[in-house]
Amino acid sequence: MKKLKTGDEVIVISGKDKGKIGTLSNFLSENKCVVSGVKIVKKHQKPNPQLNIQGGIIEKESPIELSNVAIYNKKTKKGDKVRIEIKNDKKIRVFKSDGKEIK
């Protein structure tokens, strides 16, 4: 069981976007993920009339290292670690600081 899942609210703990909070969009590999609203880069794109794509400078989200994000605990308003517990023969994710279940 992974400790982070798509749709989790995470906080960036290092890098130029340190302190920003966003939602985990998707995983690109074992250690890269895309967080909405974090690490936005500008890309120069050529127009492609066959695919109906306009040219110009577009802003898109770039992948971020998984070790640079932590799950966001709304109660403590800080990044937190995740512990996996077994409850009624099911694995559940729990915040390490207060022991509350992650929903």
N, C-alpha and C positions, 0 to 999 in steps of 0.2 A: 504494500500500500504506500502510495506517495504521500508525502507530508503536505505538499501544495497541490491544489487542483485548479482547473480553469474556472474562473468566476470568483476566486478568492480576492479579498481586498488586501493588497500588500503595500509596504512602505519601502522606499529605497534607502539602504543603509550606507552606501558609499558611492562615490562618483560625483559628476557635476550636477546630477539631479537629486542629491541627497536630501531626504526629508519629504519628497513628493509622495503622494498617495494615489494609487490607481488600482484598476481591476486587471487581473491576470487574463489576457486574451487567449493566448495559446502557447504551446511549447513547440520549439523548432527542433531541438535535439535534447540529448540527455541533460545538458547544462545551460541551455539558452532558452529564454522566454520573451514574449512580447507583452508589455504592460501598457494599457491604454492611458494616454496623456503623459507618458514618460519617455525621455530620450527621443524627442521629435527632431528629425533632421530635414534639411531642404534638399530636394533632388531636382536636377535639371532634366526634364523629360522632352524628348522629341515628339512631334505630333505624328500620329498614325491614322490617316483617314480611313483605311480599310477596317480598322477595329473601332473607329469612331472615338479615338483618344485625342484630346486636345493637348497641345504642347505648352510648355511654360515651367515655372518653378512650383513644385508641389511639396507639401509637407507630409511626411509619413513617419510612423513609429518604427524605430530601429530595435533590433533585439538587444537584450540586456542579460548579463551573466546571472545565473540563478543564485549564486552565492552573494550577490549584491542586493537581494531583496529578502524581506522577512514578512511573515504574515502580520497584519495589523490587528491589534486588540483594541476594540472600541472602548472597553471599560477603562483600561489603563492609558489609552491614547498613545501607545508606543508599539514598537515592533516586538514580536514575541517568538518563542520557539514552540515547536509542536511535538507532542508526545502521543504515541499510539497505544491505546488501551483496549483490552478485550472485555466486552460487556454483553452478556447473554449470547455468547458464541459469535459475536460480531465485532469487527474492528472499528473503533471510532477514533477520531482525531480530537485531541484535548490541548488547550493552552497550558504551557508548563508553569506559568506564573500563578494562575488562580484555579486551574483544574476544571474550568468550564468547557463544555463541549462546543466544537466548532460546527456551525450550521452552514 
